[in-house]
Amino acid sequence: MTDPERLLVRTPNWIGDVVLSLPALRDLRRCFPTARLEVLARPWVGELYRAVPEVDAVVESRGHAADVLALRGRYDLGVLLPNSFGTALVLWRAGISERWGYATDGRGILLTRSCRVPAGVRGRNQVYYYRAMLEGLGLAVEGAPDASLACPEDWAARGRALLGGEGPWIGVNPGAFYGAAKRWRPERFAAAADLVARRTGASVAIVGGAAERPLGEAIAGQLRAPSRVLCGETTLGELVGLLKHLRVLLTNDSGPMHLAAALGTPLVAVFGSTDWTETSPVSDRARVVREETACAPCLLRECPIDHRCMTRVGVLRVASAALELVAS
């Protein structure tokens, strides 16, 4: 086919996956430099593309029928980053003439160009999963993966205003969407944050969603350092701006972890049930702390035994890793 004039990229549905797919999106921009590149994204991640200058516009995904109507007649090429049959069906029903992606979930019949998932991407960071798809489709993938975000100035200003005071600030992100098995114990987050705050003279910002506010307040109640609980009080853009100002973030494997990595904010991530080889943060300013156990990674939402992958991770290990990052 000739180079497309209007290119649509269907994005992943979750913040961490969006960040890990950014290198592939930038590869697409390099492959099609003159195309208008738009993304079809769920409302809860669409705002993030304001921090991705390669994207010309965002179309919010509102469900199958609404997406078909919104896309019809607008694009020459659609590239699917998610693996589902439904995302391919939307592009097919919208009449997008070229539809490219992995031949997963039985959707190969709906695609005009497809490839199978290569065995070599298993056990590697997910950034290579998305880039391997482009290679399988015959596109050029060059250079080191760039999963960075460029924080807009207004986001940075709003994040700083939410923090308040003079700082410095360290962050704690004690939640994780997928389930309790991904979460380090709140009392250990509190103890580690106090150690880091005492050594750095920092206050502690506790971040997360509205559902994690009770968890954040419980941690704040155990802190000696000054703190602010901001769970549920930030838009996605404000969260990005806030993370940009932190000296270091203590976190579980989560969306905010990937945002901090993309911003270049130092972070220490505690991994347990999830596979650190595939979803670890892409940053040379990130440290993963984990305990080798026979049952991890199990990928379960809840631990059926004693949660040893997390309970064996001590406070000093996390605090020491954070202080080393701050010092460097």
TORMI-604375 format. One record per atom (N, C-alpha, C, CB): x, y, z. Coordinates in steps of 0.05 Angstrom, whole numbers, plus 5000, padded with zeros to 4 digits. Glycine has a CB too. Layout:
! residues N
XYZ ...
***
This chain:
! residues 328
501749765000 500050005000 501750255000 498150005024 500650474990 502050734992 501950835021 500850944973 503651015028 503651115056 500951235062 505951325060 499851185086 497251285093 497351585098 496151145118 495151715093 494851995100 493752025128 493052145080 492051835136 490651845161 490951575175 487651915158 492551575197 493251335211 491951335239 496251305214 490551115245 489251085272 490750865287 486251025269 491450915312 492550715329 490650665352 495350805340 489650415354 487950345377 489750275400 486050095370 489550425422 491350405444 490650195464 491650675458 492450105481 491749935504 489850085523 494249845519 488649935541 486550045558 487450135585 484449835562 489950075593 490850135620 493350305619 491349885636 493750475639 495950665639 498650545635 495950825665 499250325650 501850205647 502350095619 502149975667 500249975608 500549865580 500850095560 498149695573 499550315565 499850545547 502750635547 498050775555 503950665571 506750755573 508550555558 507550785602 508150295563 509950095551 509550075521 509449825564 507350175510 506850165481 507950415467 503950135475 508850615482 509850865470 512150825450 510651055491 514050645456 516150605436 515050515409 518250405446 513050335409 511850245384 510450475370 509950015389 509050645385 507650865373 509651055359 506051015394 511951095373 514051265361 515251135336 516251335381 515450875336 516350735312 514450785289 516650435317 511850775294 509850835274 510051115263 506950795284 510551305281 510951585272 513351605253 511351765296 515551465260 517951475243 517351335216 520351335256 515851125216 515250975191 513351135173 513950715197 511651295185 509651455169 509751745178 506751335173 511951885171 512452155182 510452365172 515152235175 509152325149 507352525138 504452465145 507752545108 503852235157 501152165163 500052325187 500851865168 497452385187 496152485211 495752245229 493552635204 496952245252 496852015270 494952085293 499651945281 492751925295 490851965316 490651695332 488052045305 489851725357 489551485373 486651455382 491351495398 485651205383 483051145394 483651025422 481450935376 482751175443 483551105470 481151115489 485751285480 481150945509 479150955530 479251225544 479450715550 476951325555 477051595567 478951625590 474251655577 479451405605 481151425628 484151435622 480551205647 484851385596 487651405588 488151615566 488751135579 485951705554 486251885531 487752135537 483651955520 487252245561 488552495568 491652475568 487652585596 492652235573 495552195574 496952265549 496151915582 495652245526 496952295500 497552595496 495252195478 496552765514 497453045512 500453065518 495853225532 501552865532 504352865538 506052705518 504752745566 504752645495 506152495474 506052655449 504752205470 508152805442 507952995420 507652865393 510353165420 508152605390 507852475364 504952435356 509252205365 503052475375 500252435370 498852695362 498852315394 497452685339 496052925329 493352975342 495752915299 491952765349 489252795361 488452535375 487152875340 486552565394 485552335409 482552315403 486052365440 481752065397 478852005394 478151825418 478151865367 476251905434 475551745457 473851515449 474051915478 474551275459 473051035454 470651025473 474850775457 468251015461 465751025477 464150765475 464051255468 465350555465 463850305461 463750225432 461050325473 463049975427 463249865400 461650035379 462249585400 459050065383 457450205363 458250495359 454450195371 458850635381 459650915379 462350935365 459851035407 464150755370 466750765357 466550715327 468650555369 464850525319 464450475290 463550735276 462450245286 461550865288 460551115276 462651335275 458051205291 464251355297 466251565299 468451535279 467351585327 469151285272 471451225255 470851205226 472750975264 468351155219 467551095191 468451315172 464551045189 469951235151 470751415130 472951605137 468451575122 474351565159 476251765168 479151675165 475751835196 479751415162 482451325163 483151125140 483051185190 485751135132 486750945112 487850695125 488951085095 488950725149 490350505162 489650505192 493350515158 489050275203 488650245232 490550035242 485750165238 492050105263 493949915276 492949855304 496850035277 492749605310 491549505336 493749425355 489649275331 494049565377 495849485398 494649285417 496849735414 492049305424 490849085440 490448835424 488049175451 489948615438 489848355425 487048255419 491248145442 484948395426 482248285427 480948275399 480548445445 479148095396 477548065372 475748315368 475647815374 474648425390 472848645389 474148895377 471748705415 476648955384 477949195373 478349165343 480649235387 478848925333 479148885304 476448905290 480348605298 474348815303 471648825292 470749115288 469648675309 471449285307 470749575304 472049685278 471749735328 474549635274 475949745250 474749635224 478949695251 474049375225 472849245201 470149365195 472648935206 468449395216 465749505212 465849795204 464149465237 467949945213 468250225206 469250265177 470150365225 469950045164 470850065136 473650165132 468950235121 475350145152 478150225149 479550015131 479650245177 480550095109 481349905088 483749735096 482050055063 485649855111 487949705121 487849675151 490649845112 487949425160 487649365189 489849175197 484749245196 491649265214 494149115220 494249055250 496549275212 495348825256 495748755284 496548465288 493248805300 496848375313 497448095319 494947925312 498248065349 495447685302 493247495295 492547345321 494147305273 491547485341 490747375366 487747365369 491947525390 486747205387 483847195394 482147125370 483047465405 483146975351 481646895328 480847115308 479146765337 482347345309 481547575293 483047595266 481847815309 484747405260 486347425236 484647475211 488047175232 482247365209 480547395186 479747685182 478147215188 479747845203 478948125201 481248305193 477748215227 483648205194 486048375189 487048345161 488248305209 487948565149 489148555122 492148495123 488648825108 493448545146 496248475150 496548395179 498148715143 497548155184 497748055211 500247885215 495247885218 500947835240 503147655246 502547515273 505847825248 503947305278 503647155303 505647265324 504146855298 504947225349 506647315370 509147145371 505247305398 511547265367 513947105367 514647005395 516347265356 515646765397 516346645423 518446805437 517346355419 520146945423 522347085435 521547325452 524147185414 519047415450 518347645467 517347565494 516147805453 516747315498 515947225524 518247235544 514846935523 517647345568 519747375588 521447625584 521547135587 520747795565 522048055561 520148275568 523248085532 521148515572 519448745578 517348785555 521048995581 515048865563 512748885545 513249085522 510348965560 515149275525 515749455503 516549295479 518049655511 517849065482 518748905460 516448745447 520948715468 514348695462 512048565452 510748735430 509948505474 510348985436 509049165417 510949215393 508349435430 513449255398 515349305375 515649055358 518049395386 515548815370 515748575354 513448545335 515848325372 511048645342 508848645324 509348815300 506248745338 510449045303 511049215280 513149085262 512149495290 515148965274 517148815258 515848595242 519348705275 514048445255 512548235242 510848325219 510948085261 509948575221 508348695199 510048815177 506548915211 512648795180 514448895159 515349185163 513148865134 515049295186 515749575191 518549585205 513649725208 519849815201 522549845213 522249935242 524150055197 523849805259 523949875288 526849945293 522949645306 527350185302 530150285305 530650405333 530750485284 533050365342 533950505366 532950385392 533250785365 533850495414 532950405440 530050495444 534750525463 528450335458 525650405463 525350665479 524150185477 523750845469 523251105482 520451105493 523651345462 520251055520 517651055533 517251295551 517350795550 518351525542 518251765559 515651925554 520651945553 515052085574 512852285572 513952565576 510652225594 512852755561 513553035563 511353175579 514053165535 511753225604 509753345621 509053625612 510553335651 506553675604 505753955597 506154145621 502853965587 506754395615 507254585636 504854625654 508154855624 502454625643 500154665661 499654435679 497654715644 500254195670 500153955688 502153985711 500553695673 504654065704 506654095725 505854305745 509354165711 504754525736 503954735754 501654645773 503054985738 499754495762 497554405778 498454195798 495254295761 500254015790 501453825808 502953945831 503253635793 504454155824 505954295846 504054435865 507854505833 501854545855 499954675872 498554475891 497854825855 498054245881 496754035898 498653955921 496053795881 501253945915 503153875936 503254095957 505853825925 503354345948 503454565967 506154575982 501154555986 506554785997 509054796013 511554815997 509154556032 513754826010 516354855997 517654585988 518254996015 516854366001 518154115995 520854096008 518354085965 522453906001 521953705979 519853505987 524553555973 518953345967 516853145971 517852875961 514353235956 517152665975 517352395965 514452285963 519152215984 514152085947 511451975942 511151695951 510752005913 508751615958 508051345964 505551275947 507551295995 505751055932 503450955917 502850675927 503950965886 501050645947 500750385960 498750195947 499950425988 497250295927 495150135915 496149995890 492750305909 494449835879 494849695853 492249595844 497049465856 491549645819 488749595810 488049305809 488449705782 489949135802 489248855796 488348695821 491548715783 489448765844 488648615868 490648635890 488248325861 489948525914 491548545938 494248405935 490048445961 494348205918 496848055916 499148225906 496547815897 498548445893 500648625882 501548835902 499548765857 500348835926 500749055945 502648985968 498149155956 504649135971 506449125995 504849226019 509049285991 505549146042 503949206066 504049506072 504949046090 501749626079 501649916084 503450006106 498850006090 503749846128 505449936150 508349936141 505149746174 509149776121 511849786111 512350026093 512549526096 510350096078 510550346062 510950576081 508050396045 509450586103 509650806122 512450816135 507550776144 513450586143 516050576156 518250656136 516550296167 518150556112 520150616092 520050916085 519850456066 517651026081 517351306075 518451476098 514451376070 517951406123 519051556145 522151556145 518051446172 523351326139 526251316138 527351506117 527251036133 526151496093 527051666071 526551956077 525751586044 524152016088 523452296094 525352416115 520552316104 526052256135 527852356156 530552416145 528052146179 531552246127 534252286116 534352526097 535252036102 532152576083 532052776062 530653036070 530752666038 529453046094 527953276102 525453326085 529653516100 524353106075 522053126057 519353086071 522352936034 517253186058 514553106065 513652886047 512553356063 511452756054 510552516040 507852566027 510352276059 507652526001 505152535986 504252255980 505552705960 501852185988 500751915983 498751935961 499351806009 499151795939 497551815915 496151555908 499251905892 494051585892 492551355883 489751435876 492451135905 488051245871 485251295863 483551335888 484151075847 480951415883 479151465905 478651225922 476451565893 478650985910 478150745925 480450675944 477750505906 482750805939 485150755956 485450955978 487650745938 483551145980 483851346001 483951236029 481551545999 482251046036 482550926063 485350816068 480450716068 486450686048 489150576050 491150806054 489950416025 490851026039 492651256042 492451376069 492051456020 490051406079 489651526106 490751356128 486651586111 490551086124 491750906144 494850946145 491050616138 496050976122 498951016121 499651286133 499950996092 498151496126 498751756137 498551756167 496851966125 496751596178 496451586207 498751456221 493951436214 500451316206 502851186218 505351336213 503050906206 505251556198 507651706191 508351916212 507251846164 510851946217 511852166233 512352416216 514352086249 513152366191 513652596173 511052736165 515152486148 511252996159 508853136148 507952996122 509553436142 505352976118 504252826095 501752956085 503752536103 501052886060 498552956048 497452716034 498853196027 494852656038 493552436025 492052556000 491552286044 492952485977 491852595952 490352375936 494052715935 489852145948 488451935934 485652035926 488251685952 485052005900 482452095890 482152385885 480352005909 484252545889 484152835886 485552945861 485352965911 486452765844 487952855820 486652745795 490852765822 486652915774 486152815748 488652665739 485353045728 488452535716 490852395706 493052595700 490152235680 492352815688 494453025682 495653135708 493253245666 494053185728 495053285754 496853075767 492853365772 496152825765 497852615776 500552615762 496552335773 500552645736 503152655721 504752895731 502652675691 503453125734 504853365743 505953335771 503053605742 504453205788 505353155816 507752965816 503053035832 507552745801 509752555801 512352685791 509052315784 512052875773 514453015761 516053155783 513553205740 514753245805 516053405825 517253235848 514153605837 516852975848 517752815871 520752755869 516252555871 522052745893 524852655894 525052365889 526052725922 523052205898 523051915894 520251815900 525251765912 519451605887 516851475891 517151195901 515151485865 515751125922 515650845932 513050735923 515950825964 513050505909 510650415895 510450115892 510550545868 508050025887 507649755876 507749755846 504849635886 507549525834 507249505805 504549615797 507549205795 504549845784 502049985779 502350195757 501050125805 500050315750 500150535730 501850765738 497350625724 501450875763 503251095772 506251025771 502551175799 506950775776 509750685773 510750745745 510050385781 509150665725 510050705697 510050995690 508150545678 508251155700 508251435695 510751565706 505751575707 511451495731 513851615743 516351535727 514251515772 516451285718 518751195702 518951355676 518550895695 516651405663 516551555638 517351845641 513751535626 516951945665 517752225671 520652255680 515952335692 521952035685 524652045695 524852085725 526252255681 522552055739 522552085768 523751835781 519652135779 525651855799 526751615812 524551465827 528951695832 524751205826 522651045839 523750775848 520250995820 522450675869 523050395878 520350245877 524250395907 520350035862 517949875858 518149605871 517249845828 516249535888 516149275901 514449085883 515049295930 515748865874 514348675858 513948415873 515948625832 511548295869 511048035881 509747845862 509248075906 507047865860 505547665844 505747715814 502647675851 506547945805 506748005776 509547945766 505948295770 509747925740 512247845727 514048085722 511747695701 516048125738 517748355735 519248365709 519748365758 519648135696 521148135671 519548255649 521947845663 516848255651 515148365630 514048635636 512848175625 513648705661 512348965667 513949145685 509648915680 516549105687 518249275703 518349555690 521049165706 518849765706 518950035695 521350075676 519150235718 520850225655 522950265635 524350535642 521750275606 526450515658 527850755667 530450665680 526150925686 532650825675 535150765689 535150895717 537550865673 532951025724 532651145751 530650985768 531851435749 530150735760 528250565774 529650325786 525950475756 528750245810 529850005822 527449815829 531450075848 527749565822 525749365828 526749215852 525249175804 525049185873 525749035897 523748795898 525549205923 524848555899 523148315899 524548095914 522448225870 522947895922 524047665936 523647415919 522647635964 525747265915 525547015900 523946805916 528346905893 521646735906 520146515918 519246325896 517646625934 518746075904 518045875884 515345925871 518045595897 513646075884 510846115874 510546375859 508946105897 512546545858 512246795844 513946805818 513147035862 512846925797 510347065796 508046875791 510347275774 505846905806 503546735803 501346865786 502346655830 501347135784 499447295769 496647275781 499347195740 496347205806 493747185819 492947455832 493746965840 490347505834 489347745847 489747735878 486447785841 489247495889 489547455918 491447225923 486747405931 493047255944 494947035951 493446815965 497247145968 493646565956 492246345970 493746235994 491646125950 496146325998 497746226021 498546456040 500246076011 501146516042 501946706062 503246966051 504046576080 502947006024 503847246011 506847296016 502347496022 508347076015 511247086022 512847256002 512346806023 511947285978 513447445958 513547735967 512147425931 511547825982 511448095992 512348126021 508648215990 511547936038 512247966067 515247936072 510747756083 516647806054 519547776057 521148016047 520447526043 519748206036 521148456027 521148646051 519748586002 523548706061 523748866085 523849166080 526148786100 523249316101 523149606099 525849726092 522249726126 528049616104 530649736099 531549696070 532749606117 530749476057 531449436029 530249656011 530549156019 527749716016 526349916000 527450196006 523349906005 527750256032 528650526039 531550566030 528550556069 533250366032 536050396023 536150445993 537650146031 534550295977 534550335949 533650615942 532750125935 531650715956 530650995951 532751195958 528151045967 534151165980 536151355988 538551355969 537151306016 539251125958 541351105938 540651265913 542050815931 538151235905 537251385881 537251685886 534451295874 536351775909 536352055916 539152165916 534952105943 540952015928 543752105930 545152125902 545351905948 544251955884 545551955857 544252165839 545351685844 
***
